[in-house]
Amino acid sequence: MENKKPHHTNTPRRHWLKPWHAISFWRKAVRVVWIAVVGLWLMTVLQVLLGTIFNPPMTPLMVQRFFQQLKDDERTVRFERDYVTLSDISPNLVTAVIHSEDGLFQYHNGFDVKQMKIAYRENKSGKRFRGGSTISQQTAKNAFLPHSRTLLRKGAEAYYTVLIETFWSKRRIMEVYLNIIEFGDGIYGAEAASQHYFGHSAKTLSRKEAAQLAATLPSPLKRNPSHSSPYFRRRTADIQSRFSWGTVDLENPDPKKVEKYGNQESIVDFIKWYLKKEE
């Protein structure tokens, strides 16, 4: 009887299981890129997870401003910052910044797509430059990224915004925002700003003082309580008048607004819309 040799398949071993010296140059390159991408993703996720507990010791903007101050003989080298909990910041300031910067802060998923579309149309037409950024986007930008106007930075800002909206509560986003946002040249956070401009704690900010700090935010190097121009006073009065809309309670969003704004367009919807407009 004829002996049959056992059948062997010639299935190649998967390349990612092969030892490093046994794979081709291009497969090595792909593996390195893949490991780098996964490593970068894990690092950013870890950054944000740590941010649920720890405040950023330093932000890229703080570093940028420091070197800008060093190079400019007309600017004072200043670094004022004092982290406090949200419970040590007056609700007046929370209400003022939401009513002036991001009215739907409690109800969106990090992006106000309607405002982003309006900003795109206005900027495209050349009427004026408008950002359309939410408080979540501003927090992501200030906490993790240097300030620039590149498309890459905007993409990174969107990515970090998704991460903080996923892992942080709205209360935590607001707490970090009010502790790192720039209120003047070298003045960061509500407590430092309150002490610098008004001589007392952020916990005791009046409505007018809170409105003044909120009016500072779009352009803190040009407009702040130390440079009270006619425009700044009008802007402050406008924000102060918005207190009639009601005090913001981060723990208890308005159920009617939750129902009305709970299913807004996502950043993916905006990207699809943007690509169609750019075709």
SVG drawing of the C-alpha trace seen along z (x, -y; Angstrom):
<svg xmlns="http://www.w3.org/2000/svg" viewBox="-40 -105 57 107">
<polyline fill="none" stroke="black" stroke-width="0.4" points="0.0,0.0 1.4,-3.3 2.3,-5.6 0.8,-9.1 2.8,-12.0 0.9,-14.3 -0.6,-17.3 1.1,-20.6 -0.5,-23.9 1.7,-26.7 -0.2,-29.4 2.2,-32.2 2.7,-33.4 1.0,-36.7 3.5,-39.5 2.7,-41.2 3.5,-38.0 6.9,-37.6 10.0,-38.8 11.3,-42.2 14.3,-41.0 12.1,-38.8 9.7,-41.4 10.3,-43.8 11.2,-47.5 7.8,-48.7 6.1,-46.4 8.4,-47.7 7.4,-51.3 3.7,-50.4 4.2,-48.8 6.1,-51.8 3.4,-54.2 0.6,-52.1 2.4,-51.9 3.0,-55.6 -0.7,-56.4 -2.0,-54.1 0.6,-55.4 -0.4,-59.0 -4.1,-58.2 -3.4,-56.5 -1.4,-59.5 -4.1,-61.9 -6.8,-59.8 -4.6,-59.6 -4.1,-63.4 -7.8,-63.9 -8.5,-61.2 -5.9,-62.8 -7.7,-66.1 -10.8,-64.7 -8.8,-64.9 -5.8,-67.2 -5.6,-70.7 -3.1,-71.4 0.1,-72.6 0.8,-74.7 -0.9,-75.3 0.7,-75.9 -0.7,-79.4 0.9,-80.2 4.3,-79.2 3.7,-81.2 2.7,-84.3 5.8,-84.0 8.2,-84.0 6.3,-86.8 6.6,-88.9 10.3,-88.2 10.8,-89.4 8.7,-92.6 10.4,-95.4 7.0,-97.1 5.4,-94.2 5.7,-93.2 6.7,-89.6 3.7,-88.5 2.3,-85.1 -0.8,-85.2 -2.7,-82.1 -4.5,-80.5 -6.6,-77.3 -9.8,-77.1 -12.8,-74.7 -16.0,-75.7 -17.7,-76.1 -15.2,-78.9 -16.2,-80.8 -19.3,-83.0 -22.3,-81.6 -22.5,-85.1 -19.4,-84.4 -20.7,-81.0 -23.9,-82.7 -22.1,-85.6 -19.7,-83.5 -22.5,-81.1 -24.9,-83.9 -22.1,-85.7 -19.9,-82.9 -22.0,-79.8 -25.7,-79.9 -26.2,-76.2 -23.3,-75.0 -25.4,-72.6 -27.2,-71.1 -24.7,-70.5 -22.2,-67.8 -19.3,-70.2 -20.1,-71.8 -22.8,-74.3 -23.0,-73.3 -25.6,-76.0 -23.2,-78.7 -20.3,-77.1 -22.2,-77.2 -23.1,-80.9 -19.4,-81.6 -18.3,-79.8 -20.7,-81.8 -19.7,-85.2 -16.0,-84.5 -16.3,-83.2 -18.2,-86.4 -15.5,-88.5 -18.0,-90.4 -16.0,-89.7 -14.0,-87.1 -16.1,-85.0 -15.0,-81.9 -18.2,-80.1 -16.4,-78.2 -18.2,-76.7 -16.8,-76.8 -15.9,-73.1 -13.8,-73.9 -12.2,-76.9 -11.4,-74.6 -9.8,-72.0 -7.8,-74.6 -6.5,-76.3 -5.8,-73.2 -4.0,-71.1 -2.9,-73.1 -0.8,-76.1 -2.7,-79.1 -2.5,-79.2 -5.0,-79.5 -3.9,-76.4 -6.3,-73.7 -4.3,-71.1 -4.8,-72.9 -8.5,-73.2 -8.7,-69.5 -6.8,-68.7 -9.1,-71.1 -12.2,-69.2 -10.6,-65.9 -9.8,-67.1 -13.3,-68.5 -14.8,-65.1 -12.5,-63.6 -13.4,-66.1 -17.1,-65.9 -16.8,-62.1 -14.8,-61.9 -15.5,-65.1 -18.8,-66.4 -20.1,-69.8 -19.2,-71.0 -15.6,-69.9 -15.3,-71.5 -16.5,-74.8 -14.2,-74.4 -11.1,-73.9 -12.2,-76.7 -12.6,-79.3 -9.2,-78.3 -7.1,-78.5 -8.8,-81.1 -6.8,-84.2 -8.2,-87.4 -5.3,-89.7 -1.6,-89.6 -0.2,-86.9 -3.5,-86.7 -5.1,-83.2 -8.2,-82.0 -11.1,-83.6 -9.4,-83.8 -6.3,-85.6 -8.4,-87.9 -10.7,-88.8 -7.8,-89.5 -6.0,-91.5 -8.8,-93.7 -11.1,-93.9 -9.0,-93.0 -11.2,-90.1 -12.0,-86.4 -13.8,-85.1 -16.4,-83.7 -17.7,-87.1 -17.9,-88.5 -20.9,-90.8 -22.9,-90.6 -21.2,-93.7 -17.7,-92.4 -18.7,-89.0 -20.0,-90.8 -16.7,-92.7 -14.6,-89.5 -16.9,-87.8 -16.5,-90.9 -12.8,-90.4 -12.7,-86.9 -12.9,-87.5 -9.8,-89.6 -8.2,-89.7 -5.0,-91.5 -6.9,-94.4 -10.1,-94.5 -10.2,-94.0 -11.3,-96.0 -8.0,-97.9 -8.7,-99.2 -12.4,-100.2 -13.1,-101.6 -16.6,-102.7 -17.0,-99.4 -16.0,-97.5 -18.5,-99.3 -21.3,-98.7 -20.3,-95.0 -20.3,-94.8 -23.8,-96.4 -25.1,-94.0 -23.8,-90.9 -25.1,-92.3 -28.6,-92.7 -28.6,-89.0 -28.9,-88.1 -32.6,-88.6 -32.5,-85.4 -32.0,-83.5 -29.1,-82.1 -27.5,-79.1 -27.6,-75.9 -25.1,-73.4 -26.5,-70.6 -30.1,-71.1 -30.4,-71.9 -33.8,-73.1 -35.8,-70.0 -37.5,-72.0 -34.2,-73.0 -32.9,-69.5 -35.8,-68.3 -35.4,-71.1 -31.6,-71.0 -30.8,-67.5 -30.4,-66.1 -28.3,-68.7 -26.0,-68.0 -22.7,-66.6 -19.2,-67.6 -19.4,-64.8 -22.5,-66.4 -20.6,-69.7 -17.6,-68.1 -19.9,-66.6 -21.6,-69.9 -18.2,-71.7 -16.8,-69.3 -19.8,-69.8 -19.4,-73.6 -15.7,-73.3 -16.3,-71.1"/>
</svg>
